[in-house]
Amino acid sequence: MKTLAKPSDSRHLERPGTSTLGMKAVYLEKRAGPDSLVCVHATAIIPDKISTIRWELVVVAALLLGVATPAYPQASAPHQISSNELAKQVANPVTSLWSIQFQFNNFALEGGKWAENLLFQPVLPVSLTKDVNLITRPVISLYDSIPHPTATGQFGRTTAFGDMILAEILSPANSGPWLLGAGPSFIFPTAHSDFTGQGKWQLGPAVVVGYLTNKFIVGAFAQQWWSYAGESDRRTTSHINIQPFARLFLGEGWSVGYSGNVLADWKARDDDV
């Protein structure tokens, strides 16, 4: 089994011979306006072969299920959300809040080479019934830029689209402080290069378990995938991503927290462990 650092909630790169455990420290978040939240996340990977620095800009529109931000004066608005409640909703993986996120990842590899990607990660909840929500969580790789050896022994770089991931999570709307969700997760071989994707159609389960109070949130989001079709000359896949998370809410829209990102490749060759 090979354990890799994950550059996102669900993206990864094939890097033979690596074994890392990822940690993301979310140092501060602050509500930036009545209808938005701007967050800057700094990432530190505790590696043995890869180190990573990630900056993440998150802009969240304050749209609750069935409640659009009103165009008329706030005094007559049917629903207002506090900065503390907005911070809690953003931290909640099965939130009723729609969010739009762009995430840029920059990886320092062996030999002084760097890889980078840009991800588009919206969270799109919809109320199916008064008791059940459907949370759609796509991760779209807008570009991956990967250094790699060439036939001449030199290093080249390929920049192209990566694979796309889509999780469809069913979550109870009235589970008290517990955050619960489960559903299918897909990986589509949308990459335009062998270096930026796995070339396989993949499917598996996604599960969210957490606990949310006015003071903190703690939980984990896990996804497992198996390949079932795709390019015949690419190896079959079986891998899991587990993302533990925790955050303290400090009041006035401020919060501080941590999230980890671990990928285990069950089909890695013995010499890659």
C-alpha positions in Angstrom: 0.0 0.0 0.0 1.2 3.5 -0.9 0.1 6.6 1.0 0.3 9.9 -0.9 -0.4 13.5 -0.1 -3.6 14.7 -1.7 -3.7 18.1 -3.3 -7.4 18.6 -2.8 -10.6 17.2 -1.5 -10.5 14.7 -4.2 -7.7 15.2 -6.8 -4.4 13.2 -6.9 -1.5 12.6 -9.2 0.3 9.4 -9.8 3.8 9.7 -8.4 5.6 6.4 -8.1 7.9 6.0 -5.2 6.2 8.5 -2.9 4.9 8.1 0.6 3.5 11.1 2.4 0.9 12.2 4.9 -0.8 15.5 4.4 -1.9 18.2 6.9 -3.6 21.5 6.1 -3.7 24.2 8.6 -6.5 26.7 8.1 -5.0 29.6 10.0 -7.8 32.1 9.8 -11.1 32.8 8.1 -13.1 36.0 8.3 -16.5 37.0 6.9 -15.8 39.7 4.3 -19.2 41.2 3.7 -22.9 40.6 4.3 -23.1 37.9 1.7 -19.7 36.5 1.3 -16.7 35.0 3.1 -13.1 35.2 1.9 -10.7 32.6 3.3 -7.0 32.1 2.7 -5.7 28.6 3.6 -2.1 27.8 4.1 -1.0 24.2 3.6 1.9 22.3 5.2 2.6 18.7 4.1 4.5 16.5 6.5 6.4 14.6 3.8 9.1 12.0 3.3 9.4 12.7 -0.4 7.1 15.6 -1.4 6.5 18.9 0.2 3.5 21.1 -0.7 2.5 24.7 -0.3 -1.1 25.5 -1.0 -3.0 28.8 -1.0 -6.7 28.6 -1.3 -9.1 31.5 -2.0 -12.7 30.7 -1.1 -15.5 33.0 -2.0 -18.9 31.9 -0.6 -22.2 33.3 -1.8 -24.8 33.4 1.0 -27.5 31.4 -0.7 -29.4 29.0 1.6 -31.7 26.3 0.4 -34.8 28.0 -1.0 -33.5 31.4 0.2 -31.9 33.7 -2.3 -30.0 36.8 -1.3 -32.7 39.6 -1.6 -32.3 42.6 -3.8 -34.5 44.8 -1.6 -33.3 46.5 1.7 -32.1 44.2 4.4 -34.7 45.4 6.9 -37.4 43.7 4.9 -35.4 40.6 4.0 -37.1 37.3 5.0 -33.9 35.7 6.2 -30.5 37.1 7.5 -27.5 35.0 8.4 -25.0 36.0 11.0 -21.2 36.0 10.5 -20.9 33.2 13.0 -23.6 31.0 11.3 -21.9 31.7 8.0 -18.6 30.4 9.3 -20.3 27.3 10.6 -22.0 26.6 7.3 -18.7 27.0 5.4 -17.0 24.5 7.6 -19.9 22.0 7.3 -19.3 19.4 4.5 -23.0 18.8 4.2 -24.1 22.4 4.5 -27.2 23.9 3.0 -25.0 26.8 1.8 -23.9 27.0 -1.9 -20.2 27.8 -2.2 -17.8 28.4 -5.1 -14.1 27.6 -4.5 -11.0 27.9 -6.6 -7.9 26.2 -5.2 -4.3 26.5 -6.4 -1.8 23.8 -5.4 1.9 24.0 -5.8 4.1 20.9 -5.1 7.8 20.7 -4.6 9.0 17.4 -6.0 12.3 15.5 -5.9 15.1 17.1 -7.9 13.9 20.6 -7.3 11.0 20.3 -9.8 7.6 21.8 -9.2 4.1 20.6 -10.1 1.0 22.7 -9.8 -2.8 22.6 -10.5 -5.9 24.8 -10.3 -9.1 23.3 -9.1 -12.7 24.5 -9.3 -14.6 23.0 -6.3 -18.2 24.2 -5.9 -20.5 22.7 -3.2 -24.1 22.6 -4.5 -26.8 21.4 -2.0 -30.4 20.9 -3.1 -33.4 20.0 -0.8 -35.0 16.8 -2.2 -37.6 16.7 0.6 -38.0 18.4 4.0 -35.9 15.6 5.5 -33.2 14.9 2.9 -30.7 17.1 1.1 -28.5 16.2 -1.9 -25.1 17.7 -1.9 -23.2 17.8 -5.2 -19.5 18.2 -4.8 -17.6 18.3 -8.2 -13.8 18.8 -8.3 -12.8 20.1 -11.8 -9.2 20.3 -12.6 -8.9 23.4 -14.8 -5.2 22.6 -15.4 -2.4 20.4 -14.2 1.2 21.3 -14.9 3.5 18.2 -14.3 7.3 17.9 -14.9 8.4 14.5 -16.2 11.5 12.9 -17.8 11.7 12.7 -21.6 13.2 10.2 -24.0 16.4 12.3 -24.1 16.9 12.1 -20.4 15.9 15.7 -19.9 12.9 17.0 -18.0 9.9 18.3 -19.9 6.6 19.7 -18.6 3.0 18.9 -19.6 0.2 21.3 -18.8 -3.3 20.0 -19.5 -6.7 19.3 -18.0 -6.8 16.6 -15.2 -9.4 14.0 -14.2 -12.8 15.2 -12.8 -14.3 14.0 -9.6 -18.0 14.1 -8.7 -19.5 13.1 -5.3 -23.3 13.0 -4.8 -24.0 13.0 -1.1 -27.4 12.3 0.5 -27.7 13.9 3.9 -30.5 14.0 6.5 -31.7 17.6 7.0 -32.6 17.2 10.6 -29.9 15.1 12.4 -29.2 17.6 15.2 -25.6 18.2 15.9 -24.5 15.1 13.9 -23.3 15.6 10.3 -24.1 12.5 8.3 -24.0 11.8 4.6 -23.3 9.0 2.1 -23.5 8.4 -1.6 -21.6 7.5 -4.8 -18.4 9.2 -5.9 -17.1 9.1 -9.5 -13.8 9.8 -11.2 -14.1 10.7 -14.9 -11.0 10.4 -17.2 -11.2 13.9 -18.5 -7.4 14.5 -18.4 -5.8 15.5 -21.7 -2.5 13.7 -20.9 -1.3 10.5 -19.4 0.7 12.6 -17.0 -2.3 14.5 -15.6 -4.8 11.7 -15.1 -5.2 7.9 -14.6 -7.1 7.1 -17.8 -9.8 5.1 -16.0 -13.5 5.4 -15.2 -13.8 5.0 -11.4 -16.6 4.5 -9.0 -17.0 4.0 -5.2 -18.7 5.2 -2.0 -18.4 8.5 -0.2 -19.2 8.9 3.5 -19.3 12.0 5.8 -19.5 11.8 9.6 -19.1 14.8 11.9 -20.3 16.7 14.9 -21.1 20.4 14.9 -21.7 22.8 17.9 -21.6 26.5 18.3 -18.0 26.3 19.5 -16.4 23.6 17.2 -16.8 21.2 14.4 -15.0 17.8 14.0 -15.4 15.0 11.5 -14.1 13.2 8.4 -14.9 12.8 4.8 -13.9 9.6 3.1 -14.0 8.4 -0.5 -13.0 5.1 -2.1 -12.7 4.4 -5.8 -12.2 1.3 -8.0 -11.7 1.5 -11.8 -14.1 -0.4 -14.0 -13.3 0.8 -17.5 -10.9 3.0 -19.4 -7.7 2.7 -21.3 -6.5 -0.9 -21.5 -2.8 0.1 -21.2 -3.3 1.9 -17.9 -3.1 0.0 -14.6 -6.3 -0.7 -12.7 -6.9 1.5 -9.7 -8.2 1.1 -6.1 -7.5 4.0 -3.8 -9.1 5.8 -0.8 -9.0 9.4 0.3 -9.7 10.3 3.9 -10.0 14.0 5.0 -10.3 14.5 8.8 -11.3 18.1 9.7 -11.7 20.2 12.9 -12.3 23.9 13.5 -12.9 26.2 16.4 -15.3 29.1 16.0 -13.9 32.2 17.7 -16.9 34.6 17.2 -17.5 37.6 14.9 -17.1 35.3 11.9 -13.5 34.2 12.8 -12.4 30.6 13.0 -9.3 28.6 13.1 -8.9 24.9 12.2 -7.1 21.9 10.7 -7.8 19.4 8.0 -5.8 16.5 6.8 -5.7 14.8 3.4 -4.5 11.2 3.1 -4.6 8.9 0.0 -3.8 5.2 0.2 -3.2 3.4 -3.1 -4.1 -0.3 -2.6 -2.6 -1.4 -5.9 0.8 0.3 -5.6 3.8 -1.9 -6.6 5.9 -3.1 -3.7 8.9 -1.0 -4.8 6.7 2.1 -4.6 5.9 1.7 -0.9 
